[in-house]
């Protein structure tokens, strides 16, 4: 549970860091600040992807270990693990879209 919270917190920090960097630099004149804004968005996008991959990896590891312990409960475990996986992936996709919009607009 701590690792899931840590991954979510990591994703939120990455998104807000990207937003702050790009908005602060976007108010300056174009040129070098635009390059730094793109760099900030790229770093934030990378952090979001890393956080999501760590979270999904932990979910998959927990599901595999649970299935190995109780093979007869594999269908229930798979059903229970799908919703959090989809939510975690959705958060990462939304963060990527927000960062892409920041870069393009």
C-alpha positions in Angstrom: 0.0 0.0 0.0 2.9 2.3 0.8 4.4 1.7 -2.6 1.2 2.5 -4.4 0.8 5.7 -2.5 4.5 6.6 -3.2 4.0 5.9 -7.0 0.8 8.1 -7.1 2.6 10.8 -5.2 5.6 10.5 -7.6 3.2 10.9 -10.6 1.5 14.0 -9.1 4.8 15.6 -8.3 6.0 15.0 -11.8 2.9 16.5 -13.4 3.0 19.5 -11.2 6.7 20.0 -11.7 6.1 19.9 -15.5 3.2 22.3 -15.2 5.2 24.8 -13.1 8.3 24.7 -15.2 6.4 25.1 -18.5 4.1 27.8 -17.2 6.9 29.8 -15.6 9.0 29.6 -18.6 6.1 30.1 -21.0 5.6 33.6 -19.7 9.0 34.7 -20.8 10.0 35.6 -24.3 10.1 32.8 -26.8 13.5 31.3 -27.7 15.6 29.7 -25.1 12.7 29.6 -22.6 10.7 27.5 -25.1 13.6 25.0 -25.2 13.7 24.8 -21.4 9.9 24.4 -21.3 10.2 21.5 -23.6 13.0 20.0 -21.5 10.8 20.4 -18.4 7.9 18.7 -20.0 10.1 15.9 -21.3 11.5 15.3 -17.8 8.0 15.4 -16.3 6.7 13.0 -18.9 9.6 10.6 -18.2 8.9 10.7 -14.5 5.2 9.9 -15.1 6.1 6.9 -17.3 8.6 5.7 -14.7 6.1 6.0 -11.9 3.4 4.3 -13.8 5.6 1.4 -14.8 6.8 0.9 -11.2 3.1 0.8 -10.1 2.0 -1.6 -12.8 5.0 -3.8 -12.2 4.2 -4.1 -8.5 0.6 -4.9 -9.3 1.7 -7.6 -11.7 4.2 -9.0 -9.2 1.5 -9.2 -6.5 -0.9 -10.9 -8.8 1.6 -13.4 -10.0 2.6 -14.3 -6.4 -1.0 -14.6 -5.3 -1.8 -16.8 -8.2 1.2 -19.0 -7.4 0.1 -19.4 -3.8 -3.5 -20.2 -4.7 -3.9 -21.3 -8.4 -7.6 -22.0 -7.9 -8.3 -18.3 -7.1 -6.6 -17.1 -10.3 -9.8 -15.8 -11.9 -10.7 -13.9 -8.8 -7.2 -12.4 -8.5 -7.2 -11.4 -12.1 -10.6 -9.7 -11.7 -9.6 -7.9 -8.6 -6.3 -6.6 -10.0 -7.8 -5.2 -13.3 -9.5 -2.1 -12.0 -6.5 -0.7 -10.1 -4.3 -1.4 -13.1 -6.7 0.4 -15.5 -6.9 3.4 -13.1 -3.1 3.6 -12.8 -2.7 3.5 -16.6 -5.4 6.1 -17.0 -3.7 8.5 -14.6 -0.5 8.1 -16.6 -2.2 8.6 -19.9 -4.0 11.8 -18.6 -0.7 13.1 -17.4 0.9 12.5 -20.7 -1.9 14.2 -22.5 -1.7 17.3 -20.2 2.0 17.5 -20.8 1.6 17.2 -24.5 -1.0 19.9 -24.5 1.4 22.1 -22.6 4.1 21.6 -25.2 1.8 22.1 -28.1 -0.1 25.2 -26.8 
